[in-house]
Amino acid sequence: MDLQVRYRDDMGRERLSTPRALRGLPVEEWPVLHEQRAYRGRKSKVRQWWSSTTKKDVSCRSLEHAYAAMFLDRDPRIVYLAAPSLQVEWREGGRAGVVNPAFMARTAAGQRLLCLQSAAGKEPDDQEWSVAQMTAAQTGWQVEVARAPGGQLRRNVYIVSQFRHDEFADESARAVLLEAFARPLPLSRVADAVDLPPGQGRAHSWHLLWTQDLTTHWDEPLTPDSVVWTAGATA
């Protein structure tokens, strides 16, 4: 199978390269290849996800795509998340096609990820998976499927995602709250009692649920009265 990777250079010009030539390069930081734009007749609405890892917006082609970004952004392994900067073009015999990643990412260990999307519960088809794996074998990347769990977990993570922004991050508040939640206790009761300015205890607690420093029963509806505890402590 012949593989070519299409991307943009720093001048915005489209380029074609063999996958092997991209080995070790910071492809996740390159310009987005295809910007998501609204247009008449488009079936899905363009969404912007502000990534707490990169402090930048990630353009998403649908609400489901944005939910997948949300779960990747919260993944403690991920230190860089971006909209796809490339596409893989393949040709085999008389057949040809294109694989468009859902995201490009980098882990804390320096591993680059080409993320395919599991949309509406459907896995990537065999051809897409095969092309992605062959590309990864030549570039040193890994292939993952960006999934967005549904149900109560999605609803709860969406709630705490509203507190992912830097304004809710404070190291002194973090230390106070991790000590206060050393055992499982109702969020509002503890957050309102700690030595923090009014209202900030709750906001910082929601942020720590986003960062997974605090945890809760994620399969139950999340409310201000939910029982919360420091991650790693016995529930």
Number of C-alpha atoms within 10 A of each C-alpha: 10 11 19 18 20 18 22 17 14 8 7 12 9 12 12 14 13 16 19 16 11 15 16 13 11 11 21 21 16 19 19 21 19 15 15 17 12 13 10 5 6 10 10 13 14 18 20 18 20 19 21 19 18 14 12 14 15 22 23 25 21 17 15 19 24 20 22 23 28 22 18 23 26 19 15 13 15 20 19 23 25 26 27 27 23 26 19 22 17 18 14 10 7 5 8 12 12 17 17 19 23 22 27 24 26 22 15 11 9 13 14 25 24 25 22 22 22 19 16 11 11 9 15 14 9 9 12 18 17 12 21 24 17 14 23 19 15 14 18 16 20 17 20 18 19 23 23 22 14 13 10 14 17 16 17 21 19 15 16 18 21 13 20 24 15 10 10 20 17 12 10 9 18 19 10 15 25 17 11 17 22 17 15 17 19 16 22 18 15 18 25 15 12 16 12 16 8 12 11 16 25 22 18 23 29 24 25 25 23 24 20 15 16 22 22 21 14 14 12 13 11 20 12 14 12 18 20 24 26 23 18 10 12 9 15
